[in-house]
């Protein structure tokens, strides 16, 4: 009888489809073609296609290894205090009124994904919804579509990417803001929009903020690329700080995976801006309850590394140089790809958007069929919608990629 029960117990569980990105990477790994290129992974690579440990991370690691006070005890439920406070200053600015007035509830999370999840869970339980749903940009980071429904928040999309211009569908975006029910929640990418690399201009951000204030909307900022996008930590935080200045209600999901190269350490934070210090304390108390039930206590090592860097002037300046190294290489790849396509190969079409887009990802504006051809015939691994990670290009493979892209656009591959 027990054997029958154990056999039937999980028969109704369906087999889930594999994650598209990780499945793509797995296909790349088993490919033996000598010219294969991985443009699917959202992780920085150096000019030899190798993971790059930031020199400042090596230095901070050495400091920790030689610190006799470091132990393996639990962190507080809401995280390492010197880390969360420094992370908040980084994103809002040390002189921000929300920092001075202690109006930010900050909690350490399992990288940006954990911040998105905890933020979604908190809103699901405590936000005063008119219509309980979240609005995501079309397109967006694919995990956004998984995170919100998991906590009981349905998903709708707003226009963002314009395939005709390979740019921002700004009028349609603005109309969606005005048409949504009052007090709606909109997920906004703070900089280096994933997957398109298309960001609003500062003028457009101002118009978006005005529309959100008019409708009483809530801004759910996902900030995964501060500093990594342009090499400028302050500039990449501009949209968030402008929304704070204008008084748009918001929270920020923050990650140090990309800008510190700490992908596997899962270093993140959730910051909820509140009207007062008292309300911030209440919010943090509830975030602590939610976090305790899921992870109990966050991991220490990555947070200690980032805390060292953010709270030490010398290490902080070195980190900024490391960030410029990463962002600078990606910007150079954008320029070289644009040059190859427009000046050397004369590839049909307008490729200016390659240098107008920002950050790790670029949208090529090619069809799913063309993307599939690049994978199967050229061994170039990219997502079906034509998104590539610019970090996967380097001085050794960019010409091969440009030639194959040129061929597929011409229908000759």
C-alpha positions as CSV (number, residue, x, y, z in Angstrom):
1,X,0.0,0.0,0.0
2,X,2.8,2.5,0.9
3,X,4.5,1.8,-2.4
4,X,1.3,2.7,-4.3
5,X,0.9,5.9,-2.3
6,X,4.5,7.0,-2.9
7,X,4.2,6.2,-6.6
8,X,1.0,8.2,-7.1
9,X,1.9,11.1,-4.8
10,X,3.7,13.3,-7.3
11,X,2.2,12.0,-10.5
12,X,0.3,15.2,-11.0
13,X,3.5,17.4,-10.9
14,X,4.2,18.5,-14.5
15,X,7.7,18.8,-15.9
16,X,8.7,22.5,-16.0
17,X,10.4,23.8,-19.1
18,X,14.1,24.6,-18.7
19,X,15.1,28.2,-18.1
20,X,15.7,29.7,-21.5
21,X,18.9,31.5,-20.7
22,X,20.5,28.7,-18.7
23,X,19.4,26.3,-21.4
24,X,21.1,28.5,-24.0
25,X,24.4,28.5,-22.0
26,X,24.2,24.7,-21.6
27,X,24.0,24.4,-25.4
28,X,27.0,26.7,-25.8
29,X,29.0,24.6,-23.3
30,X,28.6,21.4,-25.3
31,X,29.2,23.0,-28.7
32,X,32.7,22.1,-30.0
33,X,32.9,24.6,-32.8
34,X,36.1,26.6,-32.5
35,X,34.5,30.0,-33.3
36,X,31.4,29.6,-31.0
37,X,30.4,32.8,-29.1
38,X,28.3,33.0,-25.9
39,X,26.2,36.2,-26.1
40,X,23.4,35.0,-23.9
41,X,24.9,35.1,-20.4
42,X,24.4,38.3,-18.4
43,X,27.9,38.3,-16.9
44,X,31.0,40.4,-17.6
45,X,33.9,38.8,-19.5
46,X,37.3,40.3,-20.2
47,X,38.9,40.5,-23.6
48,X,39.8,36.8,-23.4
49,X,36.2,35.8,-22.6
50,X,37.2,35.0,-19.0
51,X,35.4,36.0,-15.8
52,X,37.1,39.0,-14.3
53,X,37.6,39.3,-10.5
54,X,37.8,43.0,-9.8
55,X,41.2,43.9,-8.3
56,X,39.4,45.8,-5.5
57,X,37.5,42.6,-4.7
58,X,40.8,40.7,-4.4
59,X,42.1,43.4,-2.1
60,X,39.0,43.4,0.1
61,X,39.0,39.6,0.2
62,X,42.6,39.7,1.5
63,X,41.7,42.2,4.2
64,X,38.8,40.0,5.4
65,X,41.0,36.9,5.4
66,X,43.5,38.6,7.7
67,X,40.9,40.2,10.0
68,X,41.0,38.2,13.3
69,X,37.6,39.6,14.3
70,X,35.7,37.9,11.4
71,X,33.7,34.9,12.3
72,X,30.8,32.8,10.9
73,X,28.1,33.9,13.2
74,X,24.6,34.9,11.9
75,X,24.1,38.4,10.6
76,X,21.0,40.3,11.8
77,X,17.8,39.3,10.0
78,X,17.8,42.6,8.0
79,X,21.5,42.2,7.1
80,X,24.9,43.8,7.9
81,X,24.0,47.3,9.1
82,X,27.2,49.0,7.8
83,X,26.5,47.4,4.4
84,X,22.8,48.3,4.1
85,X,23.4,51.9,5.2
86,X,26.3,52.4,2.8
87,X,24.3,50.7,-0.1
88,X,21.4,53.2,0.6
89,X,23.8,56.1,0.5
90,X,25.2,54.8,-2.8
91,X,21.9,54.7,-4.6
92,X,20.2,57.8,-3.1
93,X,23.3,60.0,-2.5
94,X,24.8,60.6,0.9
95,X,23.2,64.1,1.1
96,X,19.8,63.0,0.1
97,X,17.0,64.1,2.5
98,X,15.7,60.6,2.7
99,X,19.1,59.5,4.1
100,X,19.4,62.5,6.5
101,X,15.9,62.1,7.8
102,X,16.2,58.3,8.1
103,X,13.2,57.7,5.8
104,X,14.6,54.7,4.1
105,X,13.9,51.1,5.3
106,X,16.8,49.0,4.0
107,X,17.2,45.3,4.1
108,X,19.9,43.0,2.8
109,X,18.6,40.5,0.2
110,X,19.7,37.6,-1.9
111,X,21.0,39.8,-4.7
112,X,18.6,41.8,-7.0
113,X,16.3,38.8,-7.5
114,X,15.8,38.5,-3.7
115,X,15.2,42.3,-3.5
116,X,12.6,42.0,-6.3
117,X,10.9,39.1,-4.5
118,X,10.9,40.7,-1.1
119,X,9.6,44.0,-2.5
120,X,6.9,42.3,-4.4
121,X,5.9,40.3,-1.3
122,X,5.8,43.4,0.8
123,X,3.6,45.3,-1.7
124,X,1.4,42.3,-2.1
125,X,0.6,42.3,1.7
126,X,0.7,46.0,2.5
127,X,0.2,48.2,-0.5
128,X,-3.2,50.0,-0.8
129,X,-4.0,48.6,-4.2
130,X,-6.9,49.9,-6.4
131,X,-6.2,47.1,-8.9
132,X,-3.8,44.5,-7.6
133,X,-1.5,44.0,-10.5
134,X,2.0,45.2,-11.5
135,X,2.9,46.8,-14.8
136,X,6.1,45.5,-16.5
137,X,7.8,47.0,-19.5
138,X,7.4,45.1,-22.8
139,X,10.1,43.8,-22.9
140,X,11.7,43.3,-19.5
141,X,13.9,40.9,-17.5
142,X,12.2,37.6,-17.9
143,X,12.3,36.8,-14.1
144,X,10.0,39.8,-13.4
145,X,7.2,37.7,-15.0
146,X,7.9,34.9,-12.6
147,X,8.5,36.8,-9.4
148,X,5.2,38.8,-9.0
149,X,2.7,36.0,-9.7
150,X,4.5,33.9,-7.1
151,X,3.4,36.3,-4.5
152,X,-0.2,36.8,-5.8
153,X,0.3,39.9,-7.9
154,X,-0.9,39.5,-11.5
155,X,1.2,41.0,-14.3
156,X,0.3,43.4,-17.1
157,X,2.7,45.1,-19.5
158,X,3.2,48.6,-20.8
159,X,4.7,49.5,-24.2
160,X,8.4,50.2,-24.0
161,X,10.3,48.8,-27.0
162,X,9.5,50.1,-30.5
163,X,10.7,47.4,-33.0
164,X,10.3,50.0,-35.9
165,X,12.9,52.3,-34.5
166,X,14.7,49.8,-32.1
167,X,14.1,52.6,-29.6
168,X,11.8,53.7,-26.8
169,X,8.0,53.7,-27.5
170,X,7.7,56.8,-25.4
171,X,4.3,58.1,-26.4
172,X,2.7,54.7,-25.9
173,X,4.6,54.3,-22.6
174,X,3.2,57.7,-21.4
175,X,-0.3,56.8,-22.5
176,X,-0.1,53.5,-20.5
177,X,0.9,55.5,-17.4
178,X,-2.1,57.8,-17.8
179,X,-4.6,55.1,-18.6
180,X,-3.6,52.8,-15.7
181,X,-5.8,52.9,-12.6
182,X,-4.7,55.4,-10.0
183,X,-2.1,54.0,-7.5
184,X,-0.8,51.4,-9.9
185,X,2.7,49.9,-9.5
186,X,5.1,50.3,-12.4
187,X,8.4,48.4,-12.5
188,X,11.1,50.7,-13.9
189,X,14.7,49.9,-14.8
190,X,16.9,52.5,-13.2
191,X,19.5,52.4,-16.0
192,X,20.7,50.0,-18.7
193,X,17.3,48.5,-19.4
194,X,17.3,44.7,-19.6
195,X,17.0,43.4,-22.3
196,X,16.9,46.3,-24.7
197,X,19.7,48.6,-23.4
198,X,17.3,51.5,-24.2
199,X,16.8,54.1,-21.4
200,X,14.6,57.2,-21.3
201,X,16.5,60.5,-21.6
202,X,16.5,62.7,-18.5
203,X,13.8,64.9,-20.1
204,X,11.7,61.8,-20.6
205,X,12.3,60.6,-17.1
206,X,10.9,64.0,-15.9
207,X,7.8,63.5,-17.9
208,X,7.4,60.0,-16.6
209,X,7.7,61.2,-13.0
210,X,5.1,63.9,-13.6
211,X,2.7,61.3,-15.0
212,X,3.2,59.0,-12.1
213,X,2.6,61.9,-9.6
214,X,-0.6,62.9,-11.4
215,X,-1.9,59.3,-11.2
216,X,-0.5,58.5,-7.7
217,X,1.5,55.6,-9.1
218,X,4.2,53.7,-7.3
219,X,7.7,53.3,-8.8
220,X,9.2,49.9,-8.3
221,X,12.8,50.6,-9.4
222,X,15.1,47.7,-10.4
223,X,18.7,48.9,-10.1
224,X,21.0,46.1,-11.3
225,X,23.6,48.2,-13.2
226,X,24.6,51.3,-11.2
227,X,28.0,52.3,-12.4
228,X,28.3,49.4,-14.7
229,X,26.0,51.0,-17.3
230,X,28.0,54.2,-18.0
231,X,31.0,54.0,-15.7
232,X,29.4,56.8,-13.6
233,X,27.8,55.8,-10.3
234,X,26.2,59.2,-9.8
235,X,24.8,59.4,-13.4
236,X,23.4,55.9,-13.3
237,X,21.4,56.8,-10.2
238,X,20.0,60.0,-11.6
239,X,16.5,58.7,-12.4
240,X,16.0,57.3,-8.9
241,X,17.3,60.5,-7.2
242,X,15.1,62.6,-9.5
243,X,12.0,60.6,-8.5
244,X,12.9,61.0,-4.9
245,X,13.4,64.8,-5.4
246,X,9.9,65.0,-6.9
247,X,8.3,63.0,-4.2
248,X,7.3,59.9,-6.3
249,X,6.5,57.0,-3.9
250,X,9.0,54.3,-4.6
251,X,11.3,51.4,-3.6
252,X,14.6,50.3,-5.0
253,X,15.9,46.8,-5.7
254,X,19.7,46.9,-5.7
255,X,22.3,44.4,-6.8
256,X,26.1,44.2,-6.6
257,X,26.3,41.2,-9.0
258,X,27.3,43.2,-12.1
259,X,29.1,46.3,-10.8
260,X,31.2,44.3,-8.3
261,X,31.4,41.1,-10.2
262,X,29.9,39.2,-7.2
263,X,27.5,37.1,-9.2
264,X,27.7,34.0,-7.0
265,X,27.8,35.9,-3.6
266,X,24.2,37.1,-4.1
267,X,24.7,40.6,-2.6
268,X,21.6,42.8,-2.8
269,X,19.4,45.2,-0.9
270,X,15.8,46.4,-0.9
271,X,15.2,50.1,0.0
272,X,11.7,51.3,0.7
273,X,11.4,55.1,0.9
274,X,8.8,56.3,3.4
275,X,7.3,59.7,4.4
276,X,8.8,59.6,7.9
277,X,11.3,57.9,10.1
278,X,8.5,56.3,12.1
279,X,6.9,54.8,9.0
280,X,10.4,53.6,7.9
281,X,10.8,51.8,11.2
282,X,7.4,50.1,10.8
283,X,8.2,49.1,7.2
284,X,11.5,47.6,8.2
285,X,9.9,45.6,11.0
286,X,7.6,44.0,8.5
287,X,10.4,43.4,6.0
288,X,12.3,41.7,8.8
289,X,9.3,39.4,9.5
290,X,9.0,38.5,5.8
291,X,12.8,37.9,5.4
292,X,13.0,35.8,8.6
293,X,10.3,33.4,7.2
294,X,12.2,32.9,4.0
295,X,16.0,33.1,4.5
296,X,16.2,33.7,8.3
297,X,19.5,35.6,7.9
298,X,21.4,36.8,4.8
299,X,24.9,35.6,3.8
300,X,27.8,37.5,5.2
301,X,30.8,37.3,3.0
302,X,29.7,39.3,0.0
303,X,28.1,41.9,2.1
304,X,31.3,42.3,4.1
305,X,33.3,42.8,0.9
306,X,30.9,45.5,-0.4
307,X,30.8,47.1,3.0
308,X,34.6,47.4,3.1
309,X,34.6,49.0,-0.4
310,X,31.8,51.4,0.2
311,X,33.1,52.6,3.6
312,X,36.8,53.0,2.7
313,X,37.7,56.0,0.6
314,X,40.7,54.3,-1.0
315,X,38.9,51.1,-1.9
316,X,35.9,53.1,-3.1
317,X,38.1,55.0,-5.5
318,X,39.7,51.8,-6.8
319,X,36.2,50.3,-7.3
320,X,35.2,53.2,-9.4
321,X,38.3,52.6,-11.6
322,X,37.4,49.0,-11.9
323,X,33.8,49.9,-12.9
324,X,35.2,52.2,-15.6
325,X,37.3,49.3,-16.9
326,X,34.3,47.1,-17.4
327,X,31.9,49.7,-18.7
328,X,34.6,51.2,-20.9
329,X,35.4,47.8,-22.6
330,X,31.7,47.3,-23.3
331,X,31.3,50.8,-24.8
332,X,34.4,50.1,-27.0
333,X,32.7,46.9,-28.2
334,X,29.6,48.9,-29.1
335,X,31.7,51.4,-31.1
336,X,33.7,48.7,-32.9
337,X,30.6,46.7,-33.8
338,X,28.9,49.8,-35.2
339,X,32.0,50.7,-37.2
340,X,32.3,47.2,-38.7
341,X,28.6,47.1,-39.7
342,X,28.3,50.6,-41.0
343,X,31.7,51.5,-42.4
344,X,33.4,48.3,-43.4
345,X,30.6,45.8,-44.2
346,X,27.9,48.3,-45.2
347,X,25.3,46.0,-43.6
348,X,21.8,46.9,-44.7
349,X,19.8,48.9,-42.1
350,X,20.5,51.6,-39.6
351,X,22.7,50.4,-36.8
352,X,23.1,53.6,-34.8
353,X,21.1,52.2,-32.0
354,X,24.0,50.0,-31.1
355,X,25.9,53.0,-29.8
356,X,22.8,54.7,-28.5
357,X,21.9,51.8,-26.2
358,X,23.6,51.5,-22.9
359,X,24.9,48.8,-20.5
360,X,25.5,45.1,-20.9
361,X,22.7,44.2,-23.3
362,X,21.9,45.3,-26.8
363,X,18.8,44.5,-28.9
364,X,19.8,43.8,-32.5
365,X,16.3,44.2,-34.0
366,X,16.6,40.9,-35.9
367,X,13.8,38.3,-36.1
368,X,13.6,35.0,-34.1
369,X,14.3,33.1,-37.3
370,X,17.5,35.1,-37.9
371,X,18.5,34.5,-34.3
372,X,18.0,30.8,-34.7
373,X,20.1,30.8,-37.9
374,X,23.0,32.5,-36.0
375,X,22.8,29.8,-33.4
376,X,22.5,26.8,-35.7
377,X,24.8,27.9,-38.5
378,X,27.3,30.4,-37.0
379,X,27.4,28.9,-33.4
380,X,26.6,32.3,-32.0
381,X,24.4,31.9,-28.9
382,X,21.9,34.7,-28.3
383,X,18.2,34.9,-27.2
384,X,15.4,34.3,-29.7
385,X,14.4,38.0,-29.5
386,X,17.8,39.2,-30.7
387,X,19.2,40.3,-27.4
388,X,23.0,40.0,-27.0
389,X,25.3,40.5,-24.1
390,X,27.9,43.0,-25.3
391,X,30.3,41.6,-22.7
392,X,30.5,38.4,-24.7
393,X,32.2,40.3,-27.6
394,X,35.9,41.0,-27.6
395,X,38.8,41.9,-29.9
396,X,39.2,38.3,-30.9
397,X,35.6,37.5,-31.9
398,X,33.9,40.7,-32.9
399,X,34.8,40.6,-36.5
400,X,33.5,37.0,-36.8
401,X,30.3,38.1,-35.2
402,X,29.9,41.1,-37.4
403,X,30.5,39.0,-40.5
404,X,27.9,36.5,-39.5
405,X,25.3,39.2,-38.5
406,X,25.9,40.9,-41.9
407,X,25.3,37.5,-43.6
408,X,22.1,36.7,-41.8
409,X,20.7,40.2,-42.4
410,X,21.4,39.8,-46.1
411,X,19.8,36.4,-46.1
412,X,23.1,34.7,-47.1
413,X,23.8,32.6,-44.0
